[in-house]
Amino acid sequence: MFRYLVLALGLIASSLSFAQSININTATVEEFTQLKGIGQSKAEAIVAYREMNNGFKSLEEMKNVKGIGPKFIEMNSDQLSVSDSAN
């Protein structure tokens, strides 16, 4: 019984971590790698583009990053947000 309780709590905790929106203007490389279809190098490319272009104005602008296309945005749009960077 205890084993099932621990398993259930683990599933709830993992689902809560995905429920949070990732602001593409403040997210870290590690946060980007939690998204579907993003590995370390794509995450680094997103952050580099953001730094060189003073942030993103929209989610659609992510398509300007090499390796990011409409399918990525469609798969992850429910987890992504865009607002001014904290800088």
MIRO-830313 format. One record per atom (N, C-alpha, C, O): residue in three letters; atom name; x, y, z. Coordinates in nm, 2 decimals, padded with zeros to 4 digits, always signed. Example, Ala and Ser with C-alpha at 12.3 -4.5 7.8 and 13.67 -1.06 7.14 Angstrom:
% residues 2
SITE   rest   atom        x        y        z
SITE    ALA      N   +01.32   -00.57   +00.78
SITE    ALA     CA   +01.23   -00.45   +00.78
SITE    ALA      C   +01.32   -00.33   +00.78
SITE    ALA      O   +01.42   -00.33   +00.85
SITE    SER      N   +01.28   -00.22   +00.71
SITE    SER     CA   +01.37   -00.11   +00.71
SITE    SER      C   +01.29   +00.00   +00.79
SITE    SER      O   +01.34   +00.11   +00.80
//
This chain:
% residues 87
SITE   rest   atom        x        y        z
SITE    MET      N   +00.08   -00.12   +00.00
SITE    MET     CA   +00.00   +00.00   +00.00
SITE    MET      C   +00.09   +00.13   +00.00
SITE    MET      O   +00.06   +00.22   -00.08
SITE    PHE      N   +00.19   +00.13   +00.09
SITE    PHE     CA   +00.28   +00.24   +00.10
SITE    PHE      C   +00.35   +00.27   -00.04
SITE    PHE      O   +00.37   +00.38   -00.08
SITE    ARG      N   +00.39   +00.16   -00.11
SITE    ARG     CA   +00.45   +00.17   -00.23
SITE    ARG      C   +00.36   +00.24   -00.34
SITE    ARG      O   +00.41   +00.32   -00.41
SITE    TYR      N   +00.24   +00.21   -00.34
SITE    TYR     CA   +00.14   +00.28   -00.43
SITE    TYR      C   +00.12   +00.42   -00.40
SITE    TYR      O   +00.11   +00.51   -00.49
SITE    LEU      N   +00.12   +00.45   -00.27
SITE    LEU     CA   +00.11   +00.59   -00.23
SITE    LEU      C   +00.23   +00.67   -00.27
SITE    LEU      O   +00.22   +00.79   -00.32
SITE    VAL      N   +00.35   +00.62   -00.26
SITE    VAL     CA   +00.47   +00.68   -00.30
SITE    VAL      C   +00.47   +00.70   -00.45
SITE    VAL      O   +00.51   +00.81   -00.50
SITE    LEU      N   +00.43   +00.60   -00.52
SITE    LEU     CA   +00.42   +00.61   -00.67
SITE    LEU      C   +00.33   +00.72   -00.71
SITE    LEU      O   +00.35   +00.80   -00.80
SITE    ALA      N   +00.21   +00.72   -00.65
SITE    ALA     CA   +00.11   +00.82   -00.68
SITE    ALA      C   +00.16   +00.96   -00.65
SITE    ALA      O   +00.14   +01.05   -00.74
SITE    LEU      N   +00.23   +00.98   -00.54
SITE    LEU     CA   +00.28   +01.11   -00.51
SITE    LEU      C   +00.39   +01.16   -00.61
SITE    LEU      O   +00.40   +01.27   -00.65
SITE    GLY      N   +00.47   +01.06   -00.65
SITE    GLY     CA   +00.57   +01.09   -00.75
SITE    GLY      C   +00.51   +01.13   -00.89
SITE    GLY      O   +00.56   +01.23   -00.95
SITE    LEU      N   +00.40   +01.07   -00.93
SITE    LEU     CA   +00.34   +01.10   -01.05
SITE    LEU      C   +00.27   +01.24   -01.04
SITE    LEU      O   +00.28   +01.32   -01.14
SITE    ILE      N   +00.21   +01.27   -00.93
SITE    ILE     CA   +00.15   +01.40   -00.91
SITE    ILE      C   +00.26   +01.51   -00.92
SITE    ILE      O   +00.24   +01.61   -00.98
SITE    ALA      N   +00.37   +01.49   -00.85
SITE    ALA     CA   +00.48   +01.59   -00.85
SITE    ALA      C   +00.54   +01.61   -00.98
SITE    ALA      O   +00.56   +01.72   -01.02
SITE    SER      N   +00.55   +01.50   -01.06
SITE    SER     CA   +00.61   +01.52   -01.20
SITE    SER      C   +00.51   +01.59   -01.29
SITE    SER      O   +00.55   +01.67   -01.37
SITE    SER      N   +00.38   +01.57   -01.27
SITE    SER     CA   +00.28   +01.64   -01.36
SITE    SER      C   +00.27   +01.78   -01.32
SITE    SER      O   +00.25   +01.87   -01.41
SITE    LEU      N   +00.29   +01.82   -01.20
SITE    LEU     CA   +00.29   +01.96   -01.16
SITE    LEU      C   +00.41   +02.03   -01.21
SITE    LEU      O   +00.40   +02.15   -01.25
SITE    SER      N   +00.52   +01.97   -01.23
SITE    SER     CA   +00.64   +02.04   -01.28
SITE    SER      C   +00.62   +02.07   -01.43
SITE    SER      O   +00.67   +02.17   -01.48
SITE    PHE      N   +00.54   +01.99   -01.50
SITE    PHE     CA   +00.52   +02.02   -01.64
SITE    PHE      C   +00.40   +02.12   -01.66
SITE    PHE      O   +00.39   +02.18   -01.77
SITE    ALA      N   +00.32   +02.15   -01.56
SITE    ALA     CA   +00.21   +02.24   -01.57
SITE    ALA      C   +00.25   +02.38   -01.57
SITE    ALA      O   +00.18   +02.47   -01.61
SITE    GLN      N   +00.38   +02.41   -01.52
SITE    GLN     CA   +00.42   +02.55   -01.52
SITE    GLN      C   +00.47   +02.59   -01.66
SITE    GLN      O   +00.52   +02.52   -01.74
SITE    SER      N   +00.44   +02.72   -01.69
SITE    SER     CA   +00.47   +02.78   -01.82
SITE    SER      C   +00.62   +02.82   -01.81
SITE    SER      O   +00.67   +02.87   -01.71
SITE    ILE      N   +00.69   +02.80   -01.93
SITE    ILE     CA   +00.83   +02.85   -01.94
SITE    ILE      C   +00.83   +02.98   -02.02
SITE    ILE      O   +00.79   +02.98   -02.13
SITE    ASN      N   +00.88   +03.08   -01.96
SITE    ASN     CA   +00.89   +03.21   -02.02
SITE    ASN      C   +01.02   +03.20   -02.11
SITE    ASN      O   +01.13   +03.19   -02.06
SITE    ILE      N   +01.00   +03.21   -02.24
SITE    ILE     CA   +01.11   +03.20   -02.33
SITE    ILE      C   +01.21   +03.31   -02.32
SITE    ILE      O   +01.33   +03.30   -02.37
SITE    ASN      N   +01.18   +03.42   -02.26
SITE    ASN     CA   +01.27   +03.53   -02.24
SITE    ASN      C   +01.35   +03.52   -02.11
SITE    ASN      O   +01.44   +03.60   -02.09
SITE    THR      N   +01.32   +03.43   -02.02
SITE    THR     CA   +01.40   +03.41   -01.90
SITE    THR      C   +01.44   +03.27   -01.87
SITE    THR      O   +01.52   +03.25   -01.78
SITE    ALA      N   +01.39   +03.17   -01.95
SITE    ALA     CA   +01.43   +03.03   -01.93
SITE    ALA      C   +01.57   +03.00   -01.94
SITE    ALA      O   +01.64   +03.06   -02.02
SITE    THR      N   +01.62   +02.91   -01.86
SITE    THR     CA   +01.76   +02.86   -01.87
SITE    THR      C   +01.77   +02.75   -01.97
SITE    THR      O   +01.67   +02.70   -02.01
SITE    VAL      N   +01.89   +02.72   -02.00
SITE    VAL     CA   +01.92   +02.60   -02.09
SITE    VAL      C   +01.85   +02.48   -02.03
SITE    VAL      O   +01.79   +02.40   -02.10
SITE    GLU      N   +01.86   +02.46   -01.90
SITE    GLU     CA   +01.81   +02.34   -01.84
SITE    GLU      C   +01.66   +02.34   -01.85
SITE    GLU      O   +01.60   +02.23   -01.87
SITE    GLU      N   +01.59   +02.45   -01.84
SITE    GLU     CA   +01.45   +02.46   -01.85
SITE    GLU      C   +01.40   +02.42   -01.99
SITE    GLU      O   +01.30   +02.35   -02.01
SITE    PHE      N   +01.48   +02.48   -02.09
SITE    PHE     CA   +01.44   +02.45   -02.23
SITE    PHE      C   +01.46   +02.30   -02.26
SITE    PHE      O   +01.38   +02.24   -02.34
SITE    THR      N   +01.55   +02.23   -02.20
SITE    THR     CA   +01.57   +02.09   -02.23
SITE    THR      C   +01.46   +02.00   -02.17
SITE    THR      O   +01.45   +01.88   -02.21
SITE    GLN      N   +01.37   +02.05   -02.09
SITE    GLN     CA   +01.26   +01.98   -02.04
SITE    GLN      C   +01.15   +01.97   -02.15
SITE    GLN      O   +01.05   +01.90   -02.13
SITE    LEU      N   +01.15   +02.05   -02.25
SITE    LEU     CA   +01.05   +02.06   -02.35
SITE    LEU      C   +01.07   +01.94   -02.45
SITE    LEU      O   +01.18   +01.89   -02.47
SITE    LYS      N   +00.96   +01.90   -02.52
SITE    LYS     CA   +00.96   +01.80   -02.62
SITE    LYS      C   +01.05   +01.84   -02.74
SITE    LYS      O   +01.02   +01.95   -02.79
SITE    GLY      N   +01.14   +01.76   -02.78
SITE    GLY     CA   +01.22   +01.79   -02.90
SITE    GLY      C   +01.34   +01.89   -02.88
SITE    GLY      O   +01.40   +01.93   -02.98
SITE    ILE      N   +01.37   +01.92   -02.75
SITE    ILE     CA   +01.48   +02.01   -02.73
SITE    ILE      C   +01.59   +01.93   -02.65
SITE    ILE      O   +01.57   +01.88   -02.54
SITE    GLY      N   +01.71   +01.93   -02.71
SITE    GLY     CA   +01.83   +01.88   -02.64
SITE    GLY      C   +01.92   +02.00   -02.60
SITE    GLY      O   +01.88   +02.11   -02.61
SITE    GLN      N   +02.03   +01.96   -02.55
SITE    GLN     CA   +02.12   +02.06   -02.50
SITE    GLN      C   +02.16   +02.17   -02.60
SITE    GLN      O   +02.16   +02.29   -02.58
SITE    SER      N   +02.20   +02.12   -02.72
SITE    SER     CA   +02.25   +02.21   -02.83
SITE    SER      C   +02.14   +02.31   -02.87
SITE    SER      O   +02.16   +02.43   -02.90
SITE    LYS      N   +02.01   +02.26   -02.89
SITE    LYS     CA   +01.91   +02.35   -02.93
SITE    LYS      C   +01.87   +02.44   -02.82
SITE    LYS      O   +01.84   +02.56   -02.85
SITE    ALA      N   +01.87   +02.40   -02.70
SITE    ALA     CA   +01.85   +02.49   -02.59
SITE    ALA      C   +01.95   +02.60   -02.58
SITE    ALA      O   +01.92   +02.72   -02.56
SITE    GLU      N   +02.08   +02.57   -02.60
SITE    GLU     CA   +02.18   +02.67   -02.60
SITE    GLU      C   +02.16   +02.76   -02.72
SITE    GLU      O   +02.19   +02.88   -02.71
SITE    ALA      N   +02.12   +02.71   -02.84
SITE    ALA     CA   +02.10   +02.80   -02.95
SITE    ALA      C   +01.98   +02.90   -02.92
SITE    ALA      O   +01.99   +03.01   -02.97
SITE    ILE      N   +01.88   +02.85   -02.86
SITE    ILE     CA   +01.77   +02.94   -02.82
SITE    ILE      C   +01.81   +03.05   -02.73
SITE    ILE      O   +01.78   +03.17   -02.75
SITE    VAL      N   +01.89   +03.02   -02.63
SITE    VAL     CA   +01.94   +03.12   -02.53
SITE    VAL      C   +02.03   +03.22   -02.61
SITE    VAL      O   +02.03   +03.34   -02.58
SITE    ALA      N   +02.12   +03.17   -02.69
SITE    ALA     CA   +02.21   +03.25   -02.77
SITE    ALA      C   +02.14   +03.35   -02.86
SITE    ALA      O   +02.17   +03.47   -02.86
SITE    TYR      N   +02.04   +03.30   -02.93
SITE    TYR     CA   +01.96   +03.39   -03.01
SITE    TYR      C   +01.89   +03.50   -02.93
SITE    TYR      O   +01.89   +03.61   -02.97
SITE    ARG      N   +01.83   +03.45   -02.82
SITE    ARG     CA   +01.76   +03.55   -02.73
SITE    ARG      C   +01.86   +03.66   -02.68
SITE    ARG      O   +01.82   +03.78   -02.68
SITE    GLU      N   +01.98   +03.62   -02.64
SITE    GLU     CA   +02.07   +03.72   -02.59
SITE    GLU      C   +02.12   +03.81   -02.71
SITE    GLU      O   +02.14   +03.93   -02.68
SITE    MET      N   +02.14   +03.76   -02.83
SITE    MET     CA   +02.18   +03.85   -02.94
SITE    MET      C   +02.07   +03.94   -02.99
SITE    MET      O   +02.10   +04.04   -03.06
SITE    ASN      N   +01.95   +03.91   -02.97
SITE    ASN     CA   +01.84   +03.98   -03.02
SITE    ASN      C   +01.75   +04.05   -02.92
SITE    ASN      O   +01.64   +04.09   -02.95
SITE    ASN      N   +01.80   +04.07   -02.80
SITE    ASN     CA   +01.73   +04.14   -02.69
SITE    ASN      C   +01.59   +04.07   -02.66
SITE    ASN      O   +01.50   +04.14   -02.64
SITE    GLY      N   +01.59   +03.94   -02.66
SITE    GLY     CA   +01.47   +03.87   -02.63
SITE    GLY      C   +01.38   +03.84   -02.75
SITE    GLY      O   +01.40   +03.89   -02.86
SITE    PHE      N   +01.28   +03.76   -02.72
SITE    PHE     CA   +01.17   +03.73   -02.82
SITE    PHE      C   +01.05   +03.82   -02.80
SITE    PHE      O   +01.01   +03.85   -02.69
SITE    LYS      N   +01.00   +03.86   -02.91
SITE    LYS     CA   +00.87   +03.94   -02.91
SITE    LYS      C   +00.75   +03.85   -02.91
SITE    LYS      O   +00.64   +03.89   -02.87
SITE    SER      N   +00.76   +03.73   -02.97
SITE    SER     CA   +00.65   +03.63   -02.98
SITE    SER      C   +00.71   +03.49   -02.98
SITE    SER      O   +00.83   +03.47   -03.00
SITE    LEU      N   +00.62   +03.39   -02.96
SITE    LEU     CA   +00.66   +03.25   -02.98
SITE    LEU      C   +00.70   +03.22   -03.12
SITE    LEU      O   +00.79   +03.15   -03.14
SITE    GLU      N   +00.63   +03.28   -03.21
SITE    GLU     CA   +00.66   +03.26   -03.35
SITE    GLU      C   +00.81   +03.30   -03.39
SITE    GLU      O   +00.87   +03.24   -03.48
SITE    GLU      N   +00.86   +03.39   -03.32
SITE    GLU     CA   +01.00   +03.44   -03.35
SITE    GLU      C   +01.10   +03.32   -03.32
SITE    GLU      O   +01.21   +03.33   -03.37
SITE    MET      N   +01.06   +03.23   -03.24
SITE    MET     CA   +01.15   +03.11   -03.21
SITE    MET      C   +01.19   +03.04   -03.34
SITE    MET      O   +01.29   +02.97   -03.34
SITE    LYS      N   +01.10   +03.05   -03.44
SITE    LYS     CA   +01.13   +02.98   -03.57
SITE    LYS      C   +01.26   +03.03   -03.63
SITE    LYS      O   +01.32   +02.97   -03.72
SITE    ASN      N   +01.31   +03.15   -03.59
SITE    ASN     CA   +01.43   +03.21   -03.64
SITE    ASN      C   +01.56   +03.13   -03.59
SITE    ASN      O   +01.67   +03.15   -03.64
SITE    VAL      N   +01.54   +03.05   -03.48
SITE    VAL     CA   +01.65   +02.97   -03.43
SITE    VAL      C   +01.66   +02.85   -03.51
SITE    VAL      O   +01.56   +02.77   -03.53
SITE    LYS      N   +01.79   +02.82   -03.55
SITE    LYS     CA   +01.81   +02.70   -03.64
SITE    LYS      C   +01.76   +02.57   -03.56
SITE    LYS      O   +01.80   +02.55   -03.44
SITE    GLY      N   +01.68   +02.49   -03.63
SITE    GLY     CA   +01.64   +02.37   -03.57
SITE    GLY      C   +01.50   +02.38   -03.50
SITE    GLY      O   +01.45   +02.28   -03.45
SITE    ILE      N   +01.45   +02.50   -03.49
SITE    ILE     CA   +01.32   +02.52   -03.43
SITE    ILE      C   +01.22   +02.55   -03.54
SITE    ILE      O   +01.24   +02.65   -03.62
SITE    GLY      N   +01.11   +02.48   -03.55
SITE    GLY     CA   +01.01   +02.50   -03.65
SITE    GLY      C   +00.87   +02.50   -03.59
SITE    GLY      O   +00.85   +02.50   -03.47
SITE    PRO      N   +00.77   +02.51   -03.68
SITE    PRO     CA   +00.63   +02.52   -03.64
SITE    PRO      C   +00.59   +02.40   -03.56
SITE    PRO      O   +00.51   +02.41   -03.47
SITE    LYS      N   +00.64   +02.28   -03.59
SITE    LYS     CA   +00.60   +02.16   -03.52
SITE    LYS      C   +00.64   +02.17   -03.37
SITE    LYS      O   +00.57   +02.13   -03.28
SITE    PHE      N   +00.76   +02.22   -03.35
SITE    PHE     CA   +00.81   +02.24   -03.21
SITE    PHE      C   +00.72   +02.33   -03.13
SITE    PHE      O   +00.68   +02.30   -03.02
SITE    ILE      N   +00.69   +02.44   -03.19
SITE    ILE     CA   +00.60   +02.54   -03.13
SITE    ILE      C   +00.46   +02.48   -03.10
SITE    ILE      O   +00.40   +02.50   -03.00
SITE    GLU      N   +00.41   +02.41   -03.20
SITE    GLU     CA   +00.28   +02.34   -03.18
SITE    GLU      C   +00.28   +02.24   -03.07
SITE    GLU      O   +00.19   +02.24   -02.99
SITE    MET      N   +00.38   +02.16   -03.06
SITE    MET     CA   +00.39   +02.06   -02.96
SITE    MET      C   +00.41   +02.12   -02.82
SITE    MET      O   +00.36   +02.06   -02.72
SITE    ASN      N   +00.47   +02.23   -02.81
SITE    ASN     CA   +00.50   +02.29   -02.68
SITE    ASN      C   +00.43   +02.42   -02.64
SITE    ASN      O   +00.46   +02.48   -02.54
SITE    SER      N   +00.34   +02.47   -02.73
SITE    SER     CA   +00.28   +02.60   -02.70
SITE    SER      C   +00.21   +02.61   -02.57
SITE    SER      O   +00.20   +02.72   -02.51
SITE    ASP      N   +00.15   +02.50   -02.52
SITE    ASP     CA   +00.08   +02.50   -02.39
SITE    ASP      C   +00.18   +02.52   -02.28
SITE    ASP      O   +00.13   +02.55   -02.16
SITE    GLN      N   +00.31   +02.50   -02.30
SITE    GLN     CA   +00.41   +02.51   -02.19
SITE    GLN      C   +00.49   +02.64   -02.21
SITE    GLN      O   +00.58   +02.66   -02.12
SITE    LEU      N   +00.47   +02.71   -02.31
SITE    LEU     CA   +00.56   +02.83   -02.34
SITE    LEU      C   +00.48   +02.96   -02.32
SITE    LEU      O   +00.36   +02.97   -02.35
SITE    SER      N   +00.55   +03.06   -02.27
SITE    SER     CA   +00.49   +03.19   -02.27
SITE    SER      C   +00.60   +03.29   -02.31
SITE    SER      O   +00.72   +03.26   -02.30
SITE    VAL      N   +00.56   +03.41   -02.34
SITE    VAL     CA   +00.66   +03.52   -02.37
SITE    VAL      C   +00.62   +03.64   -02.31
SITE    VAL      O   +00.51   +03.69   -02.32
SITE    SER      N   +00.71   +03.70   -02.23
SITE    SER     CA   +00.69   +03.83   -02.17
SITE    SER      C   +00.83   +03.89   -02.16
SITE    SER      O   +00.93   +03.83   -02.19
SITE    ASP      N   +00.83   +04.02   -02.12
SITE    ASP     CA   +00.96   +04.09   -02.12
SITE    ASP      C   +01.05   +04.02   -02.03
SITE    ASP      O   +01.02   +03.96   -01.93
SITE    SER      N   +01.18   +04.03   -02.06
SITE    SER     CA   +01.28   +03.96   -01.98
SITE    SER      C   +01.30   +04.05   -01.85
SITE    SER      O   +01.26   +04.16   -01.85
SITE    ALA      N   +01.36   +03.98   -01.76
SITE    ALA     CA   +01.38   +04.05   -01.63
SITE    ALA      C   +01.49   +04.15   -01.63
SITE    ALA      O   +01.52   +04.22   -01.53
SITE    ASN      N   +01.57   +04.15   -01.74
SITE    ASN     CA   +01.69   +04.24   -01.75
SITE    ASN      C   +01.65   +04.38   -01.76
SITE    ASN      O   +01.74   +04.47   -01.77
//
